[in-house]
Amino acid sequence: MYKILIRPLLFLIDPERIHHMVFSVLQMKGRIPGFNRMLRAIFTIEDPTLERVLFGLRFKNPVGLAAGLDKDARLTDTMASLGFGFVEIGTLTPKPQPGNDAPRLFRLPQDQALINRMGFNNEGVAAAVQRLKARKSDVLIGGNIGKNKVTPNEEALNDYGYCFEALYPYVDYFVINVSSPNTPGLRELQEKEPLRKLLQYVIGLSRSKPAYKPVLLKIAPDLTQTQLDDIIAILQETNTDGVIATNTTISREGLCTASTEVAAIGNGGLSGKPLAKRATEVIAYLRNQLGKSFPIIGVGGIMSPEDAAEKLNAGADLVQVYTGFIYEGPSFAMKINKHLRKKALR
């Protein structure tokens, strides 16, 4: 019903505008007693075969919501009720920032894809903390953190540290985001020395706490072989707890959408089906180089339950969805978990 009746209507409206409209409706309904419980009864699958234990955390199932959709932690309880085993909020920055100028979010229906150049638009970490304090579900929460646009790279550690300290009591793991293509200069922090210093700093903060919280790195799909090998060495050297592969891509290769339309959209990160092959290649390479036990979360181009299984077969321990959730609707996590459960029971 979603793809036949609801999605065509939603896709008539500007993508960012409808995003905010849907979030507002879900927030309002989430305050109605029993609403999230009803969703949970419809969309949640609980089965021991779906459980995963990774970096000391027990995930009820391996399907997570990727960062970017619920930036400000508005709908963590509702997303838990839609069957997600974990929810990643952010990217959050110390100070609120509006992000890049609109329009900045575009659909490519022919390619089952999105292009965004949001630019870390968020209300700031303090606003997210207030919402996390009030949440009711026990879903695992990841805190995806970044730096403000106006913060120079040489002062980036301060921003990441500020977000870490603010979120520490309220999230279960952290994700260092240096791979978004939409904040000028951010990807320079993926270079060898800046990245080593950043990971050592945040991991050191976590080790100084009474209870250590895992620190993961989210990487871009556009890394060269040399860059990827450097990152692998740094992950091992710094004892980083895991890697998320991958963020959006700046590539426009192989799109069905007319090149004139793509050119008119301009810059931004591409997500969805066109990213699937490259993301899976990166996951497989990481698994081969990092060994069997290093935690990998796979994301990028998961548009069907079979796509999720492919990421897991390539070496991912968990998966995350974003664009697939928008195109496939609220039952997407449930469909993936049903497929994975069926495979596990064979």
ABEGO torsion letter per residue (X at the ends): XAAAAAAAAAAABBAAAAAAAAAAAAAAAAABBGAAAAAAAAABBBBAAABBBBGGBBBABABBBBBGABAAGAAAAAAAAAGBABBBBOBBBABBBAEBBOBABBBBAAAGBBBBBAGGBBAEAAAAAAAAAABABABBBBBBBBBBAABBAAAAAAAAAAAAAAAAAABABBBBBAABAABBGAAAAABAAAAAAAAAAAAAAAAABABBBBBBBBBBAABBAAAAAAAAAAAAAAGBAEBBOBBBBABABGBABBAAAAAAAEBEBBBEAAAAAAAAAAAAAAAAAAEAABBBBBBEGBABAAAAAAAAAAGBABBBBAAAAAAAEAAAAAAAAAAAAAAAAX
